[in-house]
C-alpha cells in the first residue's frame, strides 16, 4: 500500500537529513574563516553521535508514528510531536555521550537539534504537498459514500484529513428518498444522489469512480445488496464500514474462516502500571508548571476577588469511574449573557481553568484526559459515551486542542476522547500539553469565536467534497 511506502520514504529522508543538520551545525559554529571548512575531521569526531541518532530515531519513528499522518494531518499536532521527539532524542544522545565520555560542543548540539527539527517539519510538509497534488491523486482513488448520517459524515471528514490514503471522496449516494430530510442531508450541502432515482452504475462510470464505501446503519436491504453486487460486476471496489461503535474502545481484528469474515473486538484495558506512570507524570509536571503560572494565577485571582469578593469556586464533576469530585476554577460565570471585559479575557485565555492544577495534585484529575462534565450531563450518557469515564478527567485533552469546549455536545467530544484513551502514552500527553499552548495562543491572539471553530470542523467533509466536485465539473 502507498501509505507504507511513503512511511519508509519519510524515514529515509529523516536519516539522510541527520548529516545535513549536523553539517549545518558545524558550519555555523566553526565557519566564518576565509579557508573553507574541512568537514571530514568533524564528522569523525561526531561519528558515534550520528550512529546513536541513526539507531534511536527509527525506533521512535515507528513506535510513536512520526510520519505526521497518524490521527489526520494537523500541523500543530505534528509540530508538537516533533518538538517532544527531538527533545527526547537529544536526551538519549547526551546520555550516550556521557556514558562513552565523548565531549561534544554544546552549541553544535543545539544547532543540530534546531536544524534537525526544521528538516523534519519540512520533509513532512513536502510529503503533505505531494500527496495532496493531482500527481498523487490517481483516478482509481475516486470514491463515493453510500449514506448521509453521522457515520458517513465522520468518514468523509477523516478521509479529508488523510490525503495519504487511497480515497478521494466526490459525493454521496442516499439509500432512499425518505431519508433525504434527515441527518447529514439536511444540515450539509454536498452532492447527493438517491439510489432509487439514478442509474448508479452510469453515474459511477461518468464520474470515473473506482471505489464505493457503504456507511449506513442497515446495509442489508435488498436494494443496497443489489447495488453492491452491480458494483462488483463493474469492477468497482466495495468497502463496508462496521456499524458498531464498540470499535472506538476495542482493538479490531479481522479473522477469516473458509471465506466467512469475523470481526474480533478485543477490549483494551490498560495495565495498572500505565495509570501509575500517568499519575507520576501528572504530579511532576504539575509541580513544574505551578511556579511558572503562579504569578499569573495570583493576579487573576486578585482581580476576581476585588470584583466579586470571592476568587475561587468549586463545581461538581464526574471523574474516573463516574466518581463525583469538586472541580476548582476562578469565580467567573462562563455562560453569562453580559460578561464583563475581564471575564471575557479570562475565559478566552482559559485562565479560569488554572486552579484545576490543584485537582491534579490531589489526584482528582489528570493534566490530559477527557474534560469532566456535570453529574446531570453524565446521567444521560449512552453506553459508549460512558467509556470516556475509564480514565481520569483532564485539564486539557484531544477534543480541546481540536476546538471543542464545554458547550459542545458530549457525542462530539467522546469521539476524540476515545481516540485518546486507545492511543495513550506519556509522549502523547506531552504532545497534547504543547498543543494546548498553541491552541490558547491562536485563540487568544486571533479571538476566533468557539462557534466558528466548531463550524470549521463540522464543514470539513462538505467543503472537501465540494472542492472535488468542482474539479470534476471543470474537467
C-alpha positions, 0 to 999 in steps of 0.5 A: 500500500502507498501509505507504507511506502511513503512511511519508509520514504519519510524515514529515509529522508529523516536519516539522510537529513541527520548529516545535513543538520549536523553539517549545518551545525558545524558550519555555523559554529566553526565557519566564518574563516576565509579557508573553507571548512574541512568537514571530514575531521568533524564528522569523525569526531561526531561519528558515534553521535550520528550512529546513536541518532541513526539507531534511536530515531527509527525506533521512535519513528515507528513506535510513536508514528512520526510520519505526521499522518497518524490521527489526520494531518494537523500541523500543530499536532505534528509540530508538537510531536516533533518538538517532544521527539527531538527533545527526547532524542537529544536526551538519549544522545547526551546520555550516550555521550556521557556514558562513552565520555565523548565531549561534544560542543554544546552549541553544535548540539543545539544547532543540530537539534534546531536544524534537525527539527526544521528538516523534519517539519519540512520533509513532512510538509513536502510529503503533505504537498505531494500527496495532496497534488493531482500527481498523487491523486490517481483516478482509481482513488475516486470514491463515493459514500453510500449514506448521509448520517453521522457515520458517513459524515465522520468518514468523509471528514477523516478521509479529508484529513488523510490525503495519504490514503487511497480515497478521494471522496466526490459525493454521496449516494442516499439509500432512499428518498425518505431519508433525504430530510434527515441527518447529514442531508439536511444540515450539509450541502454536498452532492447527493444522489438517491439510489432509487432515482439514478442509474448508479452504475452510469453515474459511477462510470461518468464520474470515473469512480473506482471505489464505493464505501457503504456507511449506513446503519442497515446495509442489508436491504435488498436494494443496497445488496443489489447495488453492491453486487452491480458494483462488483460486476463493474469492477468497482471496489466495495468497502463496508464500514462496521456499524458498531461503535464498540470499535472506538474502545476495542482493538479490531481484528479481522479473522477469516474462516473458509471465506466467512469474515469475523470481526474480533473486538478485543477490549483494551484495558490498560495495565495498572502500571500505565495509570501509575506512570500517568499519575507520576507524570501528572504530579511532576509536571504539575509541580513544574508548571505551578511556579511558572503560572503562579504569578499569573494565577495570583493576579487573576485571582486578585482581580476576581476577588476585588470584583466579586469578593470571592476568587475561587469556586468549586463545581461538581464533576464526574471523574474516573469511574463516574466518581463525583469530585469538586472541580476548582476554577476562578469565580467567573460565570462562563455562560453569562449573557453580559460578561464583563471585559475581564471575564471575557479575557479570562475565559478566552485565555482559559485562565479560569481553568488554572486552579484545576492544577490543584485537582491534579495534585490531589489526584482528582484529575489528570493534566490530559484526559477527557474534560469532566462534565456535570453529574446531570450531563453524565446521567444521560450518557449512552453506553459508549459515551460512558467509556470516556469515564475509564480514565481520569478527567483532564485539564486539557485533552484531544477534543480541546486542542481540536476546538471543542469546549464545554458547550459542545455536545458530549457525542462530539467530544467522546469521539476524540476522547476515545481516540485518546484513551486507545492511543495513550502514552506519556509522549502523547500527553506531552504532545497534547500539553504543547498543543494546548499552548498553541491552541490558547495562543491562536485563540487568544491572539486571533479571538476566533469565536468557539462557534466558528471553530466548531463550524470549521470542523463540522464543514470539513467533509462538505467543503472537501467534497465540494472542492472535488466536485468542482474539479470534476465539473471543470474537467 
